[in-house]
Amino acid sequence: MNFITKLYRKFTSRDVWARPEMQVTFRAVVMPEKNRPAKPFRIKKVLPSGRVLLHGFTGEHRESTFEPINFSRNKKL
């Protein structure tokens, strides 16, 4: 597989870290002045680069800016 094919697959893959309307929380290091409950934001748009735009917060943000997502956190037992 050549470089172009790998690059194409990377940016067209369905396996992405974020989806629109998903809730994310900034890492405390990025926003130390905010209390934990005040930090969640919703994703507005996922860009082809993998960065995201947020509702109510300007700029593009990458995955490492946020706390790891725990999909089982909201699961009901």
C-alpha positions, 0 to 999 in steps of 0.5 A, a space after each residue: 500500500 502506498 503513502 497516498 492510499 494510507 493517507 486517504 484511508 486515514 482521513 476517510 476512515 469511519 473510526 474517528 475519535 469524535 462525532 458531532 454533538 458528542 460531549 467532551 471535557 477539556 483537560 484541567 491543564 488546558 483550562 485550570 481556572 474552570 471547575 470540572 462541572 463547568 468544562 463540558 462542551 459539545 462538538 459542533 463539527 469534526 473537520 477532515 484533519 480530525 480536529 473539532 469545532 465546539 458549540 460556544 467555544 472558538 477555534 479548532 481543537 485536537 483530541 489531546 486537548 480533551 480528557 480521554 473519552 470513557 464510553 462505558 461511563 454512561 452505560 446502565 448496568 
